[in-house]
Amino acid sequence: SGTSAYVAEQWARRWITCDTSRVPLALARQRLLTATFPFHQLKEPSRGPAGGFVYKRKQNKKGEEVGGIASHTTSSSIANDEPPKEEVLVDRPEADRSITRVTGPFCVEATIPTPVDWEGDGEEDSGVAETSEKHAGFAERMLEVLRRSPVLHLGGGDTIELRNIRLPARTLSLSAEAEIGSSCTESRSAEEDPTPIAIVFGPENGAVSEKLIYEAAREAVAKSYTHLYAIGFAIESKARQLIEQCEPAIGIAATYVQATPDLMMGDLLKNMRSSQIFSVCGLPEARLFRSTEADAEGLYQVELLGLDVFDPANVTTDHRRGDDVPAWLLDTDYDGMVFHVRQAFFPRTSAWSALKRALKTEFEDSVWEHLSGTLSAPFAPGDHGRVAIKVLDDRGNELMLELAMEEAVEEVER
């Protein structure tokens, strides 16, 4: 969970790490954002760490060597009555305790699939659910995993079970069909008619696209399915918006299901029915408004209202308050491609406690309350005219919401 990166930052070294699971990535990001390190004295400040650190010889009251230079007594030096040689302990440089060092700028990136022209028409088809042989093989593997783990996790212990999972008879865009079972929080009679639902798998490398959702939803409506489930490893922002508006726009309710990246491990994955392989993701709820704080004229703020998780079995939405999420991040100038974390908040954890103790003489308690809250600091509008809010839920899923600056309200009731 970020130990390699943490140690590299501690010794001012460059680092690149990778992981396939969402939870360790979320923990690593939180750990690095809130970490503090000692400031080591430099031999040549103009060269930085490349010039080396300062080491001194020190002893405590017991006469033990505690500094960066220690004597190395050998049998040869004792026999020849020679002074012991001195050795440098590289992990004990002198520290300037008046300076607290924090993590330098870093980024979290996902692998980008190589564009491939499956159709031979000279156009790159990466990111779209293709009918190629490779995608067909991936869909078969996903279908087998879904049969072994037919439970969708909603959070809070609630689940939905899919039954009779199979391939559709004839299809252009759909990947599978099934019947929905009852939620664990709901009792249904055994005589109740099964509810047919449609399933579409996103690409193996890439995000679920808006085009994929649109075509799958149209086919699901034509075949009289009651619900559409889109299963993928990531989803585009516009596709997420279409899913939310799918019922009024196309005529069928849709739900996005997050698949764990552990599925990419193939045969190394443990096929346990209790594993949370598929989980229904919620949608962040936030609002953008003009700041009313003093000295913030022309600036904006974002407030995280909460996280909505849809329960398809009950056709209800469970709302979680904004202060009950592990973390949320804000990009005040989102370009639609790269999410740049400009403000980070950890409402439900004490993630900032170590940094607070290190800098307790520098900032007031209100600053730390703000970093653990649901209201962003005032910011100026960016060149792209959009902001993005990314919420991390308990399962490590990253749920993103985009807001245009034109959607900002003049004032907000608090």
C-alpha positions as CSV (number, residue, x, y, z in Angstrom):
1,S,0.0,0.0,0.0
2,G,2.6,2.6,-1.1
3,T,5.5,1.4,1.0
4,S,8.0,1.5,-1.9
5,A,6.9,5.0,-2.8
6,Y,6.9,6.1,0.8
7,V,10.5,5.0,1.4
8,A,11.6,6.5,-1.9
9,E,10.1,9.8,-0.9
10,Q,11.7,9.5,2.5
11,W,15.2,9.4,0.9
12,A,14.4,11.8,-1.9
13,R,14.5,9.2,-4.6
14,R,12.5,8.9,-7.8
15,W,10.0,6.1,-7.9
16,I,7.5,4.3,-10.0
17,T,5.2,1.6,-8.5
18,C,2.2,-0.3,-9.8
19,D,-0.7,-2.2,-8.4
20,T,-3.8,-3.9,-9.9
21,S,-6.2,-3.6,-6.9
22,R,-8.2,-0.4,-6.2
23,V,-8.0,-0.5,-2.4
24,P,-4.2,-0.6,-2.2
25,L,-4.0,2.3,-4.7
26,A,-6.5,4.3,-2.7
27,L,-4.5,3.7,0.5
28,A,-1.2,4.5,-1.2
29,R,-2.6,7.8,-2.4
30,Q,-3.9,8.7,1.0
31,R,-0.6,7.6,2.7
32,L,1.5,9.8,0.4
33,L,-0.7,12.8,0.5
34,T,-0.6,12.9,4.3
35,A,3.0,11.7,4.9
36,T,5.7,13.8,6.6
37,F,9.4,13.2,6.4
38,P,12.5,14.6,8.1
39,F,14.5,17.2,6.2
40,H,18.1,15.9,5.8
41,Q,21.0,18.3,5.8
42,L,22.7,18.5,2.4
43,K,26.4,18.6,1.7
44,E,25.8,20.7,-1.4
45,P,22.4,22.4,-1.2
46,S,22.7,23.6,-4.8
47,R,22.9,20.0,-6.1
48,G,20.1,18.7,-3.8
49,P,20.2,15.0,-2.7
50,A,22.6,14.2,-5.5
51,G,25.4,16.0,-3.6
52,G,25.0,13.7,-0.6
53,F,23.8,14.1,3.0
54,V,25.7,15.3,6.1
55,Y,26.8,12.6,8.5
56,K,28.2,13.2,12.0
57,R,29.5,10.9,14.8
58,K,27.3,11.0,17.9
59,Q,26.9,8.9,21.1
60,N,24.1,8.7,23.6
61,K,24.5,8.7,27.4
62,K,25.2,5.0,27.3
63,G,28.1,5.4,24.9
64,E,26.2,3.9,22.0
65,E,26.8,5.1,18.5
66,V,23.6,7.0,17.3
67,G,25.0,9.2,14.5
68,G,25.7,8.6,10.9
69,I,29.4,7.8,11.5
70,A,30.3,4.8,13.6
71,S,33.6,3.1,14.5
72,H,34.1,-0.4,13.2
73,T,36.4,-2.3,15.5
74,T,37.9,-5.5,14.1
75,S,40.2,-8.2,15.6
76,S,43.0,-6.9,13.3
77,S,42.8,-3.4,14.7
78,I,42.8,-4.7,18.3
79,A,45.8,-7.0,17.6
80,N,47.8,-4.2,15.9
81,D,46.6,-1.6,18.4
82,E,45.2,0.5,15.6
83,P,42.4,3.0,15.8
84,P,39.1,1.5,14.5
85,K,38.0,2.5,11.1
86,E,35.0,4.7,10.7
87,E,32.0,3.7,8.6
88,V,29.1,5.8,7.3
89,L,25.7,4.6,8.1
90,V,23.7,5.9,5.1
91,D,20.4,5.6,6.9
92,R,21.4,8.1,9.6
93,P,21.9,11.5,8.0
94,E,21.7,14.7,10.1
95,A,18.1,16.1,10.1
96,D,17.1,19.7,10.4
97,R,14.2,19.5,12.9
98,S,13.0,23.0,12.1
99,I,11.8,21.9,8.7
100,T,9.1,19.4,7.9
101,R,9.1,17.8,4.5
102,V,6.1,16.4,2.7
103,T,5.6,14.3,-0.4
104,G,6.5,15.9,-3.7
105,P,4.2,16.1,-6.7
106,F,3.1,12.7,-8.0
107,C,0.4,11.2,-10.3
108,V,-1.6,8.1,-10.4
109,E,-2.0,6.8,-14.0
110,A,-3.9,3.9,-15.6
111,T,-2.6,1.8,-18.4
112,I,-3.7,3.1,-21.9
113,P,-4.7,0.3,-24.3
114,T,-2.9,0.3,-27.7
115,P,-5.3,1.4,-30.4
116,V,-6.1,-1.4,-32.8
117,D,-7.9,-1.3,-36.1
118,W,-10.2,-4.4,-35.7
119,E,-12.3,-3.6,-38.8
120,G,-9.5,-2.9,-41.2
121,D,-11.1,0.4,-42.2
122,G,-8.1,2.6,-41.1
123,E,-9.9,3.8,-37.9
124,E,-8.7,3.1,-34.4
125,D,-11.4,1.2,-32.5
126,S,-9.8,1.2,-29.0
127,G,-12.2,1.8,-26.2
128,V,-15.3,0.5,-28.0
129,A,-16.9,-2.9,-27.4
130,E,-15.8,-4.7,-30.6
131,T,-17.2,-7.9,-32.2
132,S,-13.6,-9.1,-32.7
133,E,-12.4,-12.5,-31.8
134,K,-10.4,-11.1,-28.9
135,H,-13.3,-9.3,-27.4
136,A,-15.5,-12.4,-27.9
137,G,-13.0,-14.4,-25.9
138,F,-12.9,-11.8,-23.2
139,A,-16.8,-11.8,-23.0
140,E,-16.8,-15.6,-22.6
141,R,-14.4,-15.3,-19.7
142,M,-16.4,-12.6,-18.1
143,L,-19.6,-14.6,-18.5
144,E,-18.0,-17.6,-16.8
145,V,-16.8,-15.5,-13.9
146,L,-20.3,-14.0,-13.6
147,R,-21.8,-17.5,-13.4
148,R,-19.4,-18.4,-10.6
149,S,-19.9,-15.2,-8.8
150,P,-23.5,-14.0,-9.6
151,V,-23.8,-11.7,-6.6
152,L,-23.6,-7.9,-7.1
153,H,-22.6,-6.0,-3.9
154,L,-24.4,-2.8,-3.2
155,G,-22.5,-1.9,0.0
156,G,-23.8,-2.0,3.5
157,G,-24.2,-5.7,3.3
158,D,-26.9,-5.6,0.6
159,T,-26.6,-7.9,-2.4
160,I,-28.4,-8.8,-5.6
161,E,-28.2,-12.3,-7.1
162,L,-28.4,-13.0,-10.8
163,R,-29.9,-16.3,-12.0
164,N,-30.0,-18.3,-15.2
165,I,-27.1,-16.3,-16.7
166,R,-26.7,-17.2,-20.4
167,L,-25.9,-15.8,-23.8
168,P,-28.7,-14.1,-25.7
169,A,-30.2,-16.0,-28.7
170,R,-29.4,-13.2,-31.2
171,T,-27.8,-10.0,-30.3
172,L,-25.8,-7.1,-31.8
173,S,-24.7,-5.3,-28.6
174,L,-25.7,-7.3,-25.6
175,S,-23.3,-9.7,-23.9
176,A,-25.6,-11.8,-21.7
177,E,-29.0,-12.1,-20.2
178,A,-30.2,-13.2,-16.8
179,E,-33.0,-13.1,-14.3
180,I,-32.7,-11.0,-11.2
181,G,-33.0,-12.5,-7.7
182,S,-34.1,-10.7,-4.5
183,S,-32.0,-8.5,-2.5
184,C,-30.8,-9.7,0.9
185,T,-32.8,-6.9,2.6
186,E,-36.0,-7.9,0.7
187,S,-38.2,-11.0,0.9
188,R,-39.9,-12.1,-2.3
189,S,-42.3,-15.0,-2.8
190,A,-41.1,-18.0,-4.7
191,E,-44.0,-17.8,-7.0
192,E,-43.0,-14.3,-8.2
193,D,-42.3,-14.1,-11.9
194,P,-38.6,-13.8,-12.8
195,T,-37.4,-10.4,-14.0
196,P,-35.4,-10.6,-17.2
197,I,-32.4,-8.3,-17.4
198,A,-29.8,-7.5,-20.0
199,I,-26.0,-7.4,-19.5
200,V,-23.3,-5.8,-21.5
201,F,-19.6,-6.1,-20.9
202,G,-17.2,-3.2,-21.4
203,P,-13.9,-3.6,-23.2
204,E,-11.0,-5.5,-21.7
205,N,-8.7,-2.5,-22.1
206,G,-10.5,0.7,-21.8
207,A,-13.6,2.3,-20.3
208,V,-17.3,1.7,-21.0
209,S,-18.2,4.2,-23.7
210,E,-21.4,6.3,-24.2
211,K,-21.9,4.6,-27.6
212,L,-21.8,1.1,-26.0
213,I,-24.4,2.1,-23.5
214,Y,-26.7,3.7,-26.1
215,E,-26.6,0.7,-28.5
216,A,-27.1,-1.8,-25.7
217,A,-30.0,0.1,-24.2
218,R,-31.8,0.4,-27.5
219,E,-31.5,-3.4,-28.1
220,A,-32.6,-4.1,-24.5
221,V,-35.7,-2.0,-25.0
222,A,-36.5,-3.7,-28.3
223,K,-36.2,-7.1,-26.6
224,S,-38.4,-6.1,-23.6
225,Y,-35.8,-6.5,-20.9
226,T,-36.6,-4.6,-17.7
227,H,-33.1,-3.5,-16.8
228,L,-29.6,-3.1,-18.3
229,Y,-26.4,-3.8,-16.4
230,A,-23.2,-2.5,-17.8
231,I,-20.1,-4.3,-16.4
232,G,-16.7,-2.8,-16.8
233,F,-13.4,-1.9,-15.3
234,A,-13.9,1.8,-15.9
235,I,-16.5,4.1,-17.3
236,E,-16.4,7.4,-19.2
237,S,-18.0,10.4,-17.7
238,K,-20.5,10.8,-20.5
239,A,-21.4,7.1,-20.3
240,R,-22.1,7.6,-16.6
241,Q,-24.4,10.5,-17.3
242,L,-26.3,8.5,-20.0
243,I,-26.8,5.6,-17.5
244,E,-28.4,8.1,-15.0
245,Q,-30.7,9.4,-17.8
246,C,-31.2,6.1,-19.5
247,E,-34.8,5.4,-18.4
248,P,-36.3,8.8,-19.4
249,A,-34.2,9.1,-22.5
250,I,-34.3,5.5,-23.9
251,G,-37.0,3.8,-21.9
252,I,-35.0,1.3,-19.7
253,A,-33.3,1.7,-16.4
254,A,-29.5,1.1,-16.4
255,T,-26.9,0.4,-13.7
256,Y,-23.1,0.4,-13.9
257,V,-21.4,-2.5,-12.2
258,Q,-17.7,-2.1,-11.3
259,A,-15.6,-5.3,-11.9
260,T,-12.5,-5.7,-9.8
261,P,-9.2,-5.5,-11.8
262,D,-8.2,-8.7,-10.2
263,L,-10.1,-10.4,-13.0
264,M,-7.1,-9.5,-15.2
265,M,-5.1,-12.0,-13.3
266,G,-6.8,-14.9,-15.0
267,D,-6.3,-18.3,-13.4
268,L,-4.5,-16.7,-10.4
269,L,-7.9,-15.4,-9.2
270,K,-9.5,-17.4,-6.4
271,N,-13.1,-18.3,-7.5
272,M,-14.9,-17.7,-4.2
273,R,-18.6,-16.9,-4.2
274,S,-17.9,-14.6,-1.2
275,S,-15.5,-12.4,-3.2
276,Q,-16.7,-9.0,-4.1
277,I,-15.9,-9.3,-7.7
278,F,-18.8,-7.2,-9.0
279,S,-20.1,-4.2,-7.1
280,V,-22.7,-1.6,-8.0
281,C,-21.2,1.9,-7.9
282,G,-23.0,5.0,-6.7
283,L,-23.0,8.5,-8.2
284,P,-21.5,11.4,-6.2
285,E,-23.9,14.3,-5.5
286,A,-22.3,17.7,-5.3
287,R,-23.1,21.3,-6.0
288,L,-21.0,24.2,-7.4
289,F,-21.7,27.7,-6.2
290,R,-20.2,31.1,-6.0
291,S,-18.3,31.6,-2.8
292,T,-19.8,33.9,-0.2
293,E,-16.7,33.9,2.0
294,A,-14.8,37.2,2.7
295,D,-12.1,38.1,0.2
296,A,-13.4,35.4,-2.2
297,E,-15.1,37.6,-4.8
298,G,-15.3,35.9,-8.2
299,L,-14.3,32.5,-6.7
300,Y,-16.2,29.3,-6.5
301,Q,-16.6,26.4,-4.1
302,V,-17.8,22.8,-4.3
303,E,-19.7,21.0,-1.6
304,L,-20.0,17.2,-1.5
305,L,-23.5,16.4,-0.6
306,G,-23.2,12.6,-0.5
307,L,-23.1,9.5,-2.5
308,D,-26.2,7.8,-4.1
309,V,-26.1,4.0,-4.5
310,F,-28.9,2.6,-6.6
311,D,-30.6,-0.7,-5.6
312,P,-32.0,-2.3,-8.8
313,A,-33.9,-5.0,-6.8
314,N,-35.9,-2.5,-4.8
315,V,-35.7,0.3,-7.4
316,T,-34.6,2.7,-4.6
317,T,-31.6,4.9,-4.0
318,D,-29.6,4.7,-0.8
319,H,-28.0,8.1,0.1
320,R,-24.8,8.3,2.1
321,R,-23.8,11.7,3.6
322,G,-20.8,13.5,2.3
323,D,-19.0,13.2,5.6
324,D,-19.4,9.4,5.6
325,V,-17.1,8.7,2.6
326,P,-13.5,7.7,3.0
327,A,-12.1,10.3,0.6
328,W,-13.0,12.8,-2.1
329,L,-10.8,14.7,-4.5
330,L,-11.4,17.9,-6.6
331,D,-10.0,19.0,-9.9
332,T,-10.9,22.7,-10.4
333,D,-9.9,22.8,-14.1
334,Y,-10.8,19.4,-15.6
335,D,-9.8,19.0,-19.2
336,G,-11.9,15.8,-19.8
337,M,-8.8,13.6,-20.0
338,V,-6.5,13.9,-17.0
339,F,-7.8,14.3,-13.4
340,H,-5.4,16.6,-11.6
341,V,-5.9,16.5,-7.8
342,R,-5.9,20.1,-6.6
343,Q,-7.7,19.6,-3.3
344,A,-8.0,16.4,-1.3
345,F,-10.3,15.6,1.6
346,F,-10.6,12.6,4.0
347,P,-13.9,13.1,5.9
348,R,-14.3,9.7,7.6
349,T,-10.7,9.1,8.5
350,S,-7.9,10.7,10.6
351,A,-5.6,10.7,7.6
352,W,-4.3,14.2,8.3
353,S,-3.5,13.5,12.0
354,A,0.2,12.8,11.4
355,L,0.7,16.0,9.3
356,K,-1.4,17.9,11.9
357,R,1.0,16.9,14.7
358,A,4.0,17.8,12.6
359,L,2.7,21.3,11.7
360,K,0.7,22.0,14.8
361,T,2.4,25.3,15.4
362,E,1.8,26.5,11.8
363,F,-2.0,26.2,11.3
364,E,-5.2,26.5,13.3
365,D,-7.5,23.6,14.0
366,S,-10.0,25.0,11.6
367,V,-7.6,24.2,8.7
368,W,-7.6,20.5,9.6
369,E,-11.4,20.5,10.1
370,H,-11.7,21.9,6.6
371,L,-9.4,19.1,5.2
372,S,-11.7,16.5,6.8
373,G,-14.9,18.2,5.6
374,T,-17.2,18.3,2.6
375,L,-16.6,21.9,1.5
376,S,-13.8,22.9,-0.8
377,A,-11.6,25.9,-0.5
378,P,-12.5,28.9,-2.8
379,F,-10.9,28.6,-6.3
380,A,-10.9,30.6,-9.5
381,P,-12.5,29.1,-12.6
382,G,-10.0,27.4,-14.9
383,D,-9.4,27.6,-18.6
384,H,-11.6,24.5,-19.4
385,G,-14.7,25.8,-17.5
386,R,-15.3,22.5,-15.8
387,V,-14.7,20.9,-12.4
388,A,-14.5,17.2,-11.6
389,I,-15.2,15.6,-8.2
390,K,-13.9,12.1,-7.6
391,V,-15.2,10.1,-4.6
392,L,-13.5,6.9,-3.3
393,D,-16.0,4.5,-1.7
394,D,-15.3,1.7,0.8
395,R,-14.4,-0.8,-1.9
396,G,-11.8,1.6,-3.5
397,N,-14.0,2.4,-6.5
398,E,-13.4,5.9,-8.0
399,L,-16.7,7.6,-8.8
400,M,-16.4,10.8,-10.7
401,L,-18.8,13.6,-11.4
402,E,-18.3,16.5,-13.8
403,L,-19.8,20.0,-13.3
404,A,-19.7,22.9,-15.7
405,M,-19.0,26.4,-14.4
406,E,-22.3,27.5,-16.0
407,E,-24.1,25.2,-13.5
408,A,-22.9,27.2,-10.5
409,V,-25.6,28.9,-8.4
410,E,-25.3,32.4,-6.9
411,E,-25.7,31.3,-3.3
412,V,-26.3,28.1,-1.3
413,E,-28.3,27.4,1.7
414,R,-26.2,26.0,4.5
